[in-house]
Amino acid sequence: MVKVTTTTYDDLVKLAGEFVTSRKGMWDHSAWLDFVSGVQKAGFDLSEEMQSHLGELLEATKRFYEASASVEGIDKAMTTILRDSGEFIRQQQGTWGQAEWEAFTKQIQNNTLALTQETTGYLGGILEATRVFYAVSPAPAAPKKATKRPVKKAEEKPGR
């Protein structure tokens, strides 16, 4: 089972986006292993299933990044797109129709960059990969409540 100690789904998606943009959409297996290790050090205990879905999210993000890499401000746009994707999935509870999809793409175009037919398709890939990843992501760990311990009274000494 997956457990989270200090980070949330949003933090992990942000790390994924930063990984893709910092590497300009290019990495090898060694870099992937380093990324997974860093994610685990950040507080995620990733099962094989989670690693698989995280890899799918990276690949979908990579395709969009590669198609948009020449756009000025793409790194910032990627951060916004991934954040907005997570918010959309939570609002839609993982299901949506054509009208919601069109509203989402319009939101992305208004907030980040103009989409071509190609990048709109890749945006759909990001959204789908994010949806699947969100479905298997753990909820943040609940903070532990402090418990009060009974205070022992000092034994009274005779004569006091």
Long-range contacts (C-beta under 8 A, 24 or more apart in sequence): 1-47, 1-138, 2-44, 2-45, 2-46, 2-47, 2-50, 2-136, 2-137, 2-138, 3-45, 3-138, 3-141, 4-43, 4-44, 4-45, 4-138, 4-139, 4-140, 4-141, 5-43, 5-44, 5-45, 5-141, 6-42, 6-43, 6-141, 7-42, 7-43, 7-44, 7-140, 8-140, 9-86, 9-133, 9-134, 9-137, 9-138, 9-140, 10-83, 10-86, 11-42, 12-39, 12-42, 12-44, 12-54, 12-137, 13-57, 13-82, 13-83, 13-85, 13-86, 13-130, 13-133, 14-79, 14-82, 14-83, 15-39, 15-42, 16-54, 16-57, 16-58, 16-61, 16-82, 17-61, 17-78, 17-79, 17-81, 17-82, 18-79, 19-58, 20-58, 20-61, 20-62, 20-65, 20-78, 21-65, 21-74, 21-75, 21-78, 21-79, 24-65, 24-69, 25-62, 25-65, 25-66, 25-69, 32-58, 49-136, 50-136, 50-137, 53-129, 53-132, 53-133, 53-136, 54-133, 56-129, 56-132, 56-133, 57-126, 57-129, 57-130, 57-133, 59-129, 60-122, 60-125, 60-126, 60-128, 60-129, 60-130, 61-126, 61-129, 63-122, 63-125, 64-119, 64-122, 64-123, 64-125, 64-126, 67-116, 67-118, 67-119, 67-122, 68-113, 68-119, 71-113, 73-113, 74-113, 76-112, 77-112, 77-113, 80-108, 80-111, 80-112, 81-108, 81-112, 81-123, 81-126, 82-126, 82-130, 84-108, 84-111, 85-126, 85-127, 85-130, 86-130, 86-134, 88-127, 89-127, 89-130, 89-131, 89-134, 90-134, 94-131, 94-134, 94-135
